[in-house]
């Protein structure tokens, strides 16, 4: 079966983890906790994380006793999380939200640094409609994506698996990893995409993700 371009992230995780390294800085995303507090989302609420990566936000939420299911399209990422957090191993599972619906709805869904990994319009729309379809009537969603509101960038999906040398921020090493994919849109386009997916925007703003100040967020609900 032909691999989809976004599965290159699975290859990158394997390449990094095989060297005994982690790709991200390890800090939870501040706006996740801020959203839970502002919208009074209790830890017993049914929560879903799309794109858990190496488990930074998942570990924070699970450590607070939250009722969380943490998912990622990358089996390498999920395996890593299960090894790193064995006490919560059953809370991590693989899921491709572009293809695989779930049979339940959630009170809180967060997708941190997932939307910018998707390039074609139809894939981005499918992620956003998945969020809408899987929120409860009073549910709240949080979407965090790279961008400062004005910049635009789109990589070629055909080069996602190409190997390139990248600096590993935590170790300072120059390592060879999959190029992967990225699409950064303006704030206006971010808003348009969300609304076209049938989601209502409760608030939008700028935030920090993995140490980068160039990130936008939107808190959404079902229309």
C-alpha positions in Angstrom: 0.0 0.0 0.0 1.3 3.4 -1.0 2.2 5.6 2.0 0.5 8.9 2.4 2.8 11.9 2.6 1.9 12.6 6.2 3.2 9.2 7.2 6.7 10.6 6.7 6.4 11.8 10.3 6.4 8.1 11.4 9.7 7.7 9.6 11.1 10.8 11.2 10.2 9.6 14.7 11.9 6.2 14.0 15.0 7.9 12.8 15.2 10.2 15.8 14.3 7.6 18.4 16.7 5.0 17.0 19.5 7.5 18.0 18.2 7.7 21.5 16.9 11.2 21.0 13.5 13.0 21.2 12.4 15.4 18.5 10.5 17.9 20.6 11.6 19.9 23.6 9.4 18.0 26.1 7.3 20.9 27.4 3.5 20.9 27.4 1.7 23.5 25.3 0.6 26.3 27.6 -2.7 27.0 25.8 -3.9 23.5 26.5 -4.1 24.1 30.3 -5.4 27.6 29.7 -8.3 26.3 27.6 -9.3 23.7 30.2 -9.4 26.3 32.9 -11.1 29.1 30.9 -13.9 26.8 29.6 -14.2 24.9 32.9 -13.5 21.5 31.4 -13.3 19.0 34.3 -10.7 16.3 34.3 -13.5 13.7 34.3 -14.6 15.0 30.9 -14.0 12.6 28.0 -10.9 14.0 26.1 -9.2 13.1 22.8 -5.8 14.2 21.7 -5.1 14.1 17.9 -1.4 13.9 17.1 0.1 13.2 20.6 3.6 12.9 19.2 6.0 12.1 21.9 3.4 12.6 24.6 4.2 16.0 26.1 0.7 17.3 26.4 -0.7 13.8 27.0 1.6 13.3 30.0 0.6 16.7 31.4 -3.1 15.9 31.1 -2.8 12.3 32.3 -0.7 13.5 35.2 -3.6 15.8 36.3 -5.9 12.7 36.2 -7.7 13.6 33.0 -9.8 11.1 31.2 -7.7 11.2 28.0 -7.3 9.1 24.9 -4.1 10.1 23.2 -3.7 9.2 19.5 -1.2 9.6 16.6 -1.0 8.4 13.1 2.5 7.3 13.8 2.9 3.9 15.3 6.5 4.9 16.2 5.2 7.8 18.3 2.6 5.7 20.0 5.2 3.0 20.8 7.5 5.6 22.2 4.8 7.0 24.5 3.9 3.6 25.7 7.5 2.9 26.7 8.1 6.3 28.2 4.8 6.3 30.2 4.1 2.6 30.9 1.5 3.4 33.6 -0.6 5.1 30.9 0.3 2.7 28.1 -3.4 1.8 27.4 -4.3 5.5 26.9 -2.2 5.7 23.7 -3.3 4.3 20.4 -2.7 4.8 16.6 -5.4 6.6 14.7 -5.6 8.2 11.2 -8.4 10.7 11.6 -8.4 11.3 7.8 -9.6 7.7 7.4 -10.9 6.2 10.6 -13.9 7.6 12.5 -14.4 6.7 16.2 -17.7 5.5 17.6 -17.9 8.0 20.5 -17.9 11.8 21.0 -15.7 13.8 23.3 -16.1 16.8 25.6 -12.7 18.1 24.7 -10.6 17.5 21.6 -7.1 19.0 21.1 -5.1 18.9 17.9 -1.7 20.6 18.6 0.6 21.0 15.6 -1.4 18.7 13.4 -3.1 21.0 10.9 0.1 22.5 9.6 1.4 19.0 8.8 -1.5 18.5 6.3 -1.1 20.1 2.9 -4.0 19.5 0.5 -7.2 21.4 1.2 -9.2 18.2 1.4 -6.9 16.7 4.1 -7.1 19.8 6.2 -10.9 19.9 5.8 -11.2 16.3 6.8 -9.2 16.9 10.1 -11.5 19.8 11.0 -14.7 17.9 10.1 -13.4 15.0 12.2 -13.2 17.3 15.2 -16.7 18.6 14.5 -18.2 15.1 14.1 -16.6 13.9 17.3 -17.4 16.8 19.7 -20.4 16.5 22.0 -23.0 19.1 21.6 -21.4 21.2 24.4 -17.9 20.1 23.6 -14.8 22.3 23.1 -12.0 21.8 20.6 -8.5 23.4 20.6 -6.5 23.7 17.4 -2.9 24.9 17.4 -1.0 25.4 14.2 2.3 27.1 13.1 2.1 30.6 11.8 2.2 34.2 12.9 -1.0 35.2 11.1 0.6 36.6 8.0 3.2 34.1 6.8 2.4 31.4 4.2 4.3 28.3 3.3 3.5 25.0 1.5 5.9 22.1 1.0 5.8 19.6 -1.9 4.1 16.4 -0.6 6.1 14.4 -3.1 9.3 15.2 -1.2 8.0 14.3 2.3 10.1 11.1 2.5 13.2 12.6 1.1 16.1 12.6 3.6 17.6 15.9 4.7 20.1 17.0 7.3 18.5 18.9 10.2 19.9 20.3 13.3 18.6 18.6 16.5 17.9 21.5 18.9 18.2 19.6 22.1 21.5 17.8 21.4 23.1 20.2 18.8 23.7 17.2 16.5 23.2 17.4 12.7 21.1 14.3 11.9 19.4 13.0 8.7 15.7 12.7 8.9 12.6 12.6 6.6 11.7 16.0 5.2 8.0 15.5 6.1 5.4 18.2 5.2 4.2 21.6 6.3 1.6 24.2 5.3 1.3 27.5 7.0 -1.7 29.8 6.3 -2.7 33.3 7.2 -5.0 33.9 10.2 -7.8 34.8 7.7 -7.4 31.5 5.9 -7.2 29.6 9.3 -10.5 31.2 10.2 -12.1 30.4 6.9 -11.0 26.7 7.0 -12.5 26.3 10.5 -15.8 27.9 9.6 -16.1 25.9 6.3 -15.8 22.7 8.4 -19.0 23.7 10.3 -17.2 24.8 13.5 -17.9 28.0 15.4 -14.9 30.0 16.7 -15.1 30.9 20.4 -11.7 32.7 20.3 -8.5 32.9 18.3 -5.1 34.1 19.2 -1.3 33.7 19.2 0.5 31.2 21.4 3.8 29.3 21.9 4.3 25.7 20.7 7.5 23.7 21.3 9.4 26.8 22.1 8.4 28.5 18.9 6.5 31.9 19.2 5.1 31.5 15.7 1.9 29.6 16.5 -1.8 30.4 16.3 -4.7 28.8 18.2 -8.5 28.6 17.9 -11.0 27.4 20.4 -13.9 25.9 18.5 -17.4 24.4 19.1 -20.0 22.8 17.0 -22.1 25.3 15.1 
